[in-house]
Amino acid sequence: MASERRRWQMLIVGTLAMTAGSTFQYGLAYLIPAFRDEGLTLEQAGALVACPTIGVVLTLIAWGAAADRWGERVVLSTGLGLQGLILIAAQWASGTAGLAVCLVLAGAAGGSVLAGGRLILGWFARHERALAMGIRQSAAPLGLALAALTLPSLADRGTGGPLLFLAVLFLAVATAAFVFVRDPAPQPSDTNREAPQQKPTSPYRTSGLWRIHAASALLVIPQFTVTTFALVFLVEVHGWTAVGAGQLLAGGQVCGALARLGAGYWSDRTGSRLKPMRIIAISTGLGMLALAALAGTRLAVPVLLFMAVVAVTSNVLSFTAVAEYAGSAWAGRALGIQTTGQNALAAATPPVMAMAIGAADFAPSFAVVAAFPLIAAVIVPVAAERAAIAAQADQTVPPVAAAQRIRS
C-alpha cells in the first residue's frame, strides 16, 4: 500500500512540474496580443515566444545526463527553483532584449522538467506505463489551458504580472519536488548479467531510436503552429476577443489532456506505442489540410479545436517508446535528445510561421505544415518497438542488442 501511494505521489508531482513548465514554455503565445499592445510586431512577439524553447534546447541533454546520474529529485527541484528566481529577476529586465535573455535563461532551467521521465520508467510496469506517461504528458495541454485562462487577464496591466505568476508557480512546484520525489531503485534489467562489468550498450547503434526522434520532431511543427497562432487566428481572422478566444482554447487544451490519457490507455491495451503514433500523425496531416481549406469559413473554428486536441496526443506515445527502447540506464539522455530535437523545431516554428503568415496568410501556411506529420507517419519505426518488447521479456539482452535482430 505504501509503495502504491508512493508511485502515484511521484506521478502527481511530475505532472505538476510538467504543468508549470508548459504554462511558461508554451503559454507565452497567449501574451502575443499584450506584446503587440506594447508596440512589438508579430515577428518580434513570435521571437519572444520562442525564447524559452531556445533555452530548453541548449540544456536538455545536460539535464538528461544529470537525471541519469543524480536522479530526478535533484534535477526537478533545482531546475524549477532556478526558473522561478529568473522570472522574478525578469521584472527588472531592460527592454525587449533584456526580457528575451531572461526568457532564454528560464527556459534553460526548465529543461530539467522536459528531460524527465525516469520516474515513470522506474515506478510503473510496462502494461500501465503508457497511461502513466499519458497522465504526466497531459500536463502540457493542461498548462496551456491554465495559461489561456490566466495570462491574457493578468496581462491587462502589462506582461510583468503574468511573469510573476509563473515565478510563484515554479517555486511552489520546486518545493513539492524536493519534499516528495523519491527516485526508484535500479531495475534488474538495467544491467547486462552476462557482462556485469561492462557499461550498458548504447541504444543509438541502430536506426530505430533515431527514427522515433525524427518523427516526433516533425510532429511538433503542426502542434506549435496551432498552439502559437490559434489565438491570433481567432482574433484577427474571425473577430474574437483575446479573452474569449483564450477561454475557447483552454477548453480545447483540456480535451487535449484527456486525449493524451486516451492515447496512453489505447497504447497499453494494444501493446503498441508506434502504431497509434502513426495513425495520429496521419490524422494530424489531414486535419491541417482541412484547416487550410476552411480557414476563411466558420467551420475553421471546430477544425481548429480538433487540431488543438489531436496535434498534442502523439507525445505520450513517443516519450514512452523512447524511454522503453533506451532502458533506464540511458533514459535520461535519450529523453533529453528526444526533447532537444522537438524543441529545436518548436523554437523555429513561431518566428518562421509568423513570417510565412505575414507573407502568404494563414491558409497557405497551414497547407504547407500539413506535409510534416504525413512525412512523420512514413518514418515512424513500427518494427523497432518489437525489439524493445523482446528486450523487456529477455532481461539478459539489452534493448539495443535485441534491436539488432531486426532492421527497423
NORJONOR-V434818 format. One record per residue. N is the residue number from 1. D_FIRST is the distance of its C-alpha to the first C-alpha in Angstrom with 2 decimals. Layout:
BEGIN
N:D_FIRST / N:D_FIRST
END
This chain:
BEGIN
1:0.00 / 2:3.79 / 3:5.38 / 4:5.06 / 5:6.19 / 6:8.55 / 7:9.93 / 8:10.98 / 9:12.22 / 10:14.39 / 11:15.62 / 12:16.61 / 13:18.50 / 14:20.12 / 15:21.22 / 16:22.69 / 17:24.53 / 18:25.95 / 19:26.99 / 20:28.87 / 21:30.47 / 22:31.60 / 23:33.01 / 24:35.27 / 25:36.12 / 26:36.74 / 27:37.38 / 28:40.54 / 29:42.36 / 30:42.22 / 31:44.37 / 32:47.19 / 33:49.26 / 34:48.90 / 35:49.94 / 36:52.92 / 37:53.83 / 38:54.05 / 39:56.66 / 40:54.75 / 41:55.62 / 42:53.13 / 43:53.31 / 44:52.61 / 45:49.67 / 46:48.29 / 47:48.64 / 48:46.66 / 49:43.88 / 50:43.77 / 51:43.60 / 52:39.80 / 53:39.45 / 54:42.19 / 55:40.29 / 56:37.12 / 57:39.16 / 58:40.57 / 59:37.31 / 60:34.66 / 61:35.20 / 62:35.27 / 63:31.96 / 64:30.48 / 65:31.86 / 66:30.49 / 67:26.96 / 68:27.42 / 69:28.60 / 70:26.70 / 71:23.62 / 72:22.89 / 73:21.98 / 74:25.59 / 75:27.12 / 76:25.56 / 77:26.14 / 78:29.62 / 79:30.79 / 80:29.70 / 81:31.19 / 82:34.43 / 83:34.59 / 84:34.46 / 85:37.15 / 86:39.40 / 87:39.36 / 88:40.30 / 89:43.16 / 90:44.16 / 91:45.46 / 92:48.41 / 93:48.97 / 94:52.64 / 95:53.55 / 96:52.02 / 97:52.00 / 98:50.13 / 99:47.50 / 100:47.18 / 101:46.58 / 102:43.82 / 103:42.15 / 104:42.38 / 105:40.90 / 106:38.03 / 107:37.38 / 108:37.51 / 109:34.76 / 110:32.75 / 111:32.73 / 112:29.70 / 113:27.59 / 114:29.25 / 115:29.02 / 116:25.21 / 117:22.91 / 118:21.62 / 119:18.18 / 120:18.02 / 121:19.53 / 122:17.19 / 123:13.72 / 124:14.49 / 125:16.13 / 126:19.70 / 127:19.33 / 128:17.26 / 129:18.79 / 130:21.85 / 131:20.10 / 132:17.90 / 133:21.23 / 134:22.87 / 135:20.70 / 136:21.55 / 137:25.15 / 138:25.54 / 139:25.81 / 140:29.34 / 141:30.85 / 142:28.89 / 143:30.48 / 144:33.78 / 145:33.32 / 146:32.63 / 147:35.71 / 148:37.81 / 149:37.01 / 150:37.53 / 151:39.80 / 152:42.94 / 153:42.96 / 154:42.34 / 155:45.16 / 156:47.79 / 157:48.95 / 158:48.47 / 159:45.78 / 160:44.88 / 161:42.64 / 162:40.32 / 163:40.02 / 164:39.14 / 165:36.45 / 166:34.93 / 167:35.18 / 168:33.22 / 169:30.52 / 170:30.22 / 171:30.10 / 172:27.30 / 173:25.09 / 174:26.11 / 175:24.87 / 176:21.44 / 177:21.28 / 178:22.32 / 179:19.85 / 180:16.60 / 181:17.14 / 182:16.07 / 183:17.69 / 184:16.04 / 185:17.39 / 186:20.44 / 187:20.05 / 188:22.19 / 189:24.24 / 190:25.30 / 191:27.93 / 192:30.91 / 193:30.88 / 194:34.58 / 195:35.54 / 196:32.95 / 197:35.50 / 198:36.15 / 199:34.65 / 200:32.69 / 201:35.29 / 202:35.97 / 203:34.87 / 204:38.01 / 205:40.42 / 206:40.36 / 207:40.97 / 208:37.78 / 209:35.83 / 210:39.01 / 211:39.55 / 212:36.10 / 213:36.89 / 214:40.32 / 215:39.26 / 216:36.55 / 217:39.15 / 218:41.65 / 219:39.23 / 220:38.87 / 221:42.55 / 222:42.36 / 223:39.08 / 224:40.67 / 225:43.96 / 226:42.41 / 227:40.12 / 228:43.01 / 229:45.87 / 230:44.50 / 231:45.18 / 232:48.59 / 233:49.42 / 234:48.74 / 235:50.64 / 236:53.65 / 237:54.13 / 238:52.95 / 239:53.68 / 240:50.27 / 241:49.56 / 242:47.06 / 243:44.77 / 244:45.03 / 245:44.40 / 246:41.39 / 247:39.87 / 248:40.56 / 249:39.05 / 250:35.94 / 251:35.40 / 252:35.98 / 253:33.40 / 254:30.73 / 255:31.70 / 256:31.51 / 257:27.91 / 258:27.13 / 259:29.25 / 260:27.18 / 261:24.06 / 262:26.30 / 263:27.55 / 264:24.13 / 265:23.27 / 266:26.77 / 267:26.38 / 268:23.14 / 269:24.77 / 270:28.05 / 271:26.72 / 272:29.25 / 273:29.21 / 274:32.94 / 275:34.54 / 276:33.00 / 277:34.00 / 278:37.56 / 279:37.71 / 280:36.58 / 281:39.21 / 282:41.93 / 283:40.94 / 284:41.06 / 285:44.53 / 286:45.89 / 287:44.48 / 288:46.23 / 289:49.46 / 290:49.18 / 291:48.61 / 292:51.69 / 293:53.79 / 294:52.83 / 295:52.63 / 296:55.55 / 297:54.62 / 298:52.27 / 299:50.19 / 300:49.12 / 301:46.65 / 302:44.42 / 303:44.73 / 304:43.69 / 305:40.57 / 306:39.85 / 307:40.22 / 308:37.96 / 309:35.19 / 310:36.02 / 311:36.99 / 312:33.56 / 313:31.47 / 314:32.28 / 315:30.52 / 316:27.01 / 317:28.46 / 318:30.56 / 319:27.92 / 320:25.46 / 321:28.40 / 322:29.52 / 323:26.20 / 324:25.82 / 325:29.50 / 326:29.64 / 327:26.56 / 328:24.50 / 329:27.40 / 330:29.58 / 331:27.23 / 332:28.04 / 333:31.76 / 334:31.80 / 335:30.04 / 336:32.45 / 337:35.38 / 338:34.15 / 339:33.88 / 340:37.13 / 341:39.03 / 342:37.59 / 343:38.35 / 344:41.79 / 345:42.78 / 346:40.94 / 347:43.04 / 348:46.21 / 349:45.65 / 350:46.36 / 351:49.67 / 352:50.89 / 353:50.12 / 354:51.72 / 355:54.88 / 356:54.77 / 357:54.35 / 358:57.10 / 359:59.41 / 360:58.68 / 361:56.66 / 362:53.25 / 363:54.00 / 364:55.39 / 365:52.65 / 366:49.94 / 367:51.80 / 368:51.80 / 369:48.07 / 370:47.48 / 371:48.61 / 372:45.71 / 373:42.82 / 374:45.14 / 375:45.74 / 376:42.00 / 377:41.58 / 378:44.10 / 379:42.55 / 380:38.85 / 381:38.30 / 382:36.66 / 383:37.46 / 384:35.71 / 385:32.19 / 386:32.99 / 387:33.34 / 388:29.95 / 389:28.35 / 390:30.45 / 391:29.27 / 392:25.59 / 393:26.54 / 394:28.74 / 395:26.97 / 396:30.32 / 397:31.95 / 398:31.26 / 399:31.30 / 400:34.83 / 401:36.19 / 402:34.89 / 403:36.35 / 404:39.73 / 405:39.82 / 406:40.58 / 407:42.49 / 408:40.84
END
